[in-house]
Amino acid sequence: MKNKELSKRYTKALYNLGKEKGIQDVLFKELREFCKGVQSVTNSKEYLASPLLRSRDKEAQMKKLLEAAPASEEIKNFVLLLAKKNRLFLIDEILQVYEELIDEENGVTRGIVESTEVLSPKQREEIEKFISKAVNKKVILVYRENPEIIGGLVARVGSYTFDDSLASHLKRLKEQLKRSVH
């Protein structure tokens, strides 16, 4: 079974448990904090993915890590289950899928907006309103500067791409000119 499918199964189990108890947001925050803690440990990714270490050793290491972090029994048991099944290497992907489930339930979609320069808060607000209306969902956008965009901006949200760059305008103009000549 592929890692993505495994991640989805584990995530749905944890998410449904949280939903049943009304603590799915709390579990997400704890899982995110746990992931941050694991990432701060040197070579943690290699450690979690290593087939050379026994799952029993990983489980013992995770118990130590969990003792230092304030986490619910649900998260502790979940992490220890991942360690026991030698699936700790899935933790980042599980966190990502969990966030997607929360977003889906709350009618939220995420995206990236790239522009040549830093956008003002007012510009960001207008972009968010426009995209939110277009996709019919609340949007959470990450803004990045991309000097390769000649001018304007490009937004990618879910399966949508909003390209208002100078390059796309020039391309459309070129196509219009070709059509008018023929």
Secondary structure as the mmCIF struct_conf table of DSSP 4:
data_model
#
loop_
_struct_conf.conf_type_id
_struct_conf.id
_struct_conf.beg_label_comp_id
_struct_conf.beg_label_asym_id
_struct_conf.beg_label_seq_id
_struct_conf.end_label_comp_id
_struct_conf.end_label_asym_id
_struct_conf.end_label_seq_id
HELX_RH_AL_P HELX_RH_AL_P1 ASN A 3 LYS A 21
TURN_TY1_P TURN_TY1_P1 GLY A 22 GLY A 22
HELX_RH_AL_P HELX_RH_AL_P2 GLN A 24 SER A 40
BEND BEND1 VAL A 41 VAL A 41
TURN_TY1_P TURN_TY1_P2 THR A 42 ASN A 43
HELX_RH_AL_P HELX_RH_AL_P3 SER A 44 ALA A 49
BEND BEND2 PRO A 51 LEU A 53
HELX_RH_AL_P HELX_RH_AL_P4 SER A 55 ALA A 68
BEND BEND3 ALA A 69 ALA A 69
HELX_RH_AL_P HELX_RH_AL_P5 GLU A 73 LYS A 84
TURN_TY1_P TURN_TY1_P3 LYS A 85 ASN A 86
HELX_RH_3T_P HELX_RH_3T_P1 LEU A 88 LEU A 90
HELX_RH_AL_P HELX_RH_AL_P6 ILE A 91 ASN A 106
TURN_TY1_P TURN_TY1_P4 GLY A 107 GLY A 107
STRN STRN1 VAL A 108 SER A 115
BEND BEND4 THR A 116 GLU A 117
HELX_LH_PP_P HELX_LH_PP_P1 VAL A 118 SER A 120
HELX_RH_AL_P HELX_RH_AL_P7 PRO A 121 VAL A 135
TURN_TY1_P TURN_TY1_P5 ASN A 136 ASN A 136
BEND BEND5 LYS A 137 LYS A 137
STRN STRN2 LYS A 138 GLU A 145
TURN_TY1_P TURN_TY1_P6 PRO A 147 GLU A 148
BEND BEND6 ILE A 149 ILE A 149
BEND BEND7 GLY A 151 GLY A 151
STRN STRN3 GLY A 152 VAL A 157
TURN_TY1_P TURN_TY1_P7 GLY A 158 SER A 159
STRN STRN4 TYR A 160 SER A 165
HELX_RH_AL_P HELX_RH_AL_P8 LEU A 166 VAL A 181
#
